[in-house]
Amino acid sequence: MNLPSYEAMMPAVLKVLADGHARPLREVFERVCQHYTFTSEQLTATLPGGRQTKVRSRVQGGAIQAS
């Protein structure tokens, strides 16, 4: 299964943040991952630079856009 795009992940990120409470990025990341039930392979796939995972980058980008 391919990873959802940044845009496709936004509804899940917004759902986590919908109650208006500030949440640590780690919690947002964990809840989005639970929503999608990513495989370990998907969770460890990194961006070309190798320093950040693709999933974390997409969740972080969505959380920043939502704030």
NUVEXDREN-536783 format. One record per residue: residue in one letter; x, y, z of N, C-alpha, C in turn. Coordinates in steps of 0.02 Angstrom, whole numbers, plus 50000, padded with zeros to 5 digits. Example, Ala and Ser with C-alpha at 12.3 -4.5 7.8 and 13.67 -1.06 7.14 Angstrom:
residues 2
A506604971650390506154977550390506604983550390 S506424988850354506844994750357506455000250394 
This chain:
residues 67
M500424994150000500005000050000500445006250000 N500295010849957500655017149955500435021650011 L500865026150031500675031150081500185036150052 P499705038250092499265043550068499675049950057 S499455053950011499795060349999499685064950059 Y500065070250060499985075450111499255077750114 E498965079150056498275081650052497785076450077 A497905070150061497455064850083497485063650158 M498055065250189498125064250261497835070050302 M497725075750270497475081650306496825080450345 P496325076950317495715075850357495845072150422 A496295067250421496455063650483496805068150533 V497265072350509497605077150553497095082050583 L496655084650541496155089450564495675086250614 K495515079950604495075076450651495385076050720 V496035074750723496395074350787496385081250821 L496435086450782496485093250809495805096750817 A495265093350797494605096550793494325098950859 D494545096150915494255098250979494555104751005 G495045107350969495335113850987495875113651040 H496015107851068496535107251118497225106751085 A497705110251113498395109651089498645102651105 R498955099551057499225092751066499945092551043 P500355088651078501045087851055501035084350986 L501505086050944501555083050878501585075450883 R501915072950933501975065650942501275062450948 E500835065650986500155063050994499765063350929 V499835068850893499495069450828499755063850781 F500405062950780500715057850738500445050950756 E500425049250820500195042750843499465041550824 R499045046550832498335045750816498225045050741 V498595048750702498525048050629498765041150607 C499305038750636499555032150620499055026750639 Q498715027550696498195022750716497615022950666 H497445028850643496905029550594497045025550530 Y497655026150506497845022850443498115015850451 T498285013750511498595007250524499175005750475 F499655010250474500235009450431500635003350449 T500965000450400501404994750412502074997450439 S502474992950467503134995050491503564997650434 E503484994750375503854997050316503665004250298 Q503025005750300502805012550285503055017550337 L503055015450400503275019850454504015021250454 T504405016950422505135017950422505395020750356 A504955021550306505165024350241505375031650252 T505965033350229506225040050240506215044250177 L506245050750188506315055450133507015054550102 P507135057250042507785056250011508385058150055 G508315063150098508875065050142509025059950196 G508535055550209508635050150257508565052050330 R508385058250345508355060450414507655060250444 Q507145060450402506455060550427506035055550387 T505555052350422505125047750386504615051550345 K504375048350294503865051450250503225052750289 V503025047950330502405048750368502465054650416 R503005055050453503085060550501503095067250465 S503415067550408503435073750370502735075950349 R502335071250326501655072950304501205074950362 V501265071450418500865073350476501085080050503 Q501735081150508501985087450533501775093250488 G501815092350424501595097550378500865099150386 G500455094050395499745095050404499585098550469 A499945096750522499835099950587500035107350585 I500575108750551500795115850545500295119850505 Q500045117050451499545120550410498895121750449 A498725117150494498105117650532498145122650589 S498765124350609498825128850666498805136150647 
